[in-house]
Amino acid sequence: MEFFIQLLITGIVLGSIYALVALGFVLIYKSTGVINFAQGEFLMLGAYICLQMVVGFHLNFWASFALTLIFCGIIGLFIERAFLRPMIGEPIISIIMLTIGLSSVIRAVIQLFWGTQTKVFPQIFSEKPIHITQNIGISEVYIYSIIFAAIFLGIFTFFFKFNRSGIAMRATADDQQAAMSMGISIKKIFALAWCIAAVVSAVGGILIGNINGINVSLSFYGLKVFPVVILGGLDSIGGAIVGGLIIGILENLCGGYLDSVMPGVKEIAPFIVLVVILMIKPYGLFGTEEIEKV
């Protein structure tokens, strides 16, 4: 039972980070109808930038964390303005292929500046576990990961429900033509969506980097989040949170109980869920069903 609870806690930590990164997918899809295949590279870029500020420029971690979010937000705005905005009105498949190209470019730039070897953050959080019970403990970095993920998810949930720009983003997602007729700038909404997506991905990358270290395989987390957004629903913010927690817990339980019998099952478990969900409920748990009438 104690082993199960330990796996459950670690799964919640992992799932909260998945939910945060999945939020970036959902934002861009809701606002633009585009699936961003460069989300994993945003995550990796944020982790490397923060590490560079801490190790290369010898800045305090928290200052580096804040500056990284600002810098990644600017990068998100630049990418939208330079590459995505000229594609407005073009077929969706062309824009999706552009995001795939962007992912390759960002990965190549990262390898050029930082190489391919695994790098680790200097010790920022205490290695001494905090004991929940006598035999169940959780490391400090996991606690901070849960707190940060919860804070950012809470901020953006509040933003979409009560902030004027957040409401404008929801209106744009529902009907772009109607939003334009109400005076909402679609271009500004698209830019804001890419900015937020880059920021939340950077947060996820920094948290994962502190737990597992950083290398170019960090971008794979962008693909691992696909089952999360499909499970929760591509256009559902609440679904991203629920889907992230479910996939994180499932992956960790599979790793704890089945990895010794079926090596690698932890890595493929989310994609098995992806296939099953697409077969049973293709719009996810909370996604909007689109029925075309002929």
Steps between C-alpha positions, in 0.01 A plus 500: 500500500784738584666423165171577323463833683860594412435424133172693516669811641776491238235445230310808616822704477567375148136542404487861619797583276333319208185703564699824490665415166167371363350839579726649232368250244140578592549877488644499150244251372205688653617834360636400160386144427865397465677216681845628596762230443772731636362495855765255620775722361356800687522290814861404431599857408363638826698244702828578319455877528437480874801269546719740302398791723567300816827333394633732229398840638499395869159649569273400786268213399182696568624800301600263219156338518321835461731622221458170314122539499531855366751394236291200389190719481689734265615200291138382476392845379786512247419157359133589461580835336779379271376154397138438595332831422595493129329160485157633607246382245720215376392133531534362852727218379749759372514667841540165675791415270649839587492414872677171422768698316527741794554208737795380291650849483470561875652157576791571263564841661501342847747231390720770342524706819477236773592169336332166562648393834277486806532805724373538855397797708717573805332388821220747558258294703589294804562131435360411842148360451205642687321213672123480471498187714783306658567300183367733231705802401500748214799703386492878514526541121180295459316721747612815318401344167146434623474850649625675187282293269195564719571875519539541124200283421296704748620831355411404145164351599415830671636690197268322256193536718527856625768695311389702198776363277428145616131540419598641160712188440203278584278702269755469220517125554121468473454712187774711341263690269268592787798603713628727222155661465516584873829685449735228628841500331555144381870566437553615860316195631719269292814676629379472860427129456852427374653714774314313776576163339873579499490615864316195640727268302805676645366447853450130425849471354664664804311273741585183306860618460538531876365147545663305214768725352499654152588363158348510151268212582308745719306598188343152507276627780321702233391174337421338836251778565295401191320222689418757769332745264321224310373346823382831645382648170701719263292807577447452874715678759345297783557188292872581477522504880301180551671322210845599627437357845350176361787440255767592756361262762444222244853531363655490846293202616591307185867581559481386861306177455556384142841631390684205654276259306457705181797738465405829337128473573517828692594685183232348278211496751385856415491418129299184563250724677514735199403222257221373727353847551505574126312175440240547776466877552688688228412845640635415847331520838414869480557588133233658284346257254476635149225343290496587133161492336477431127 
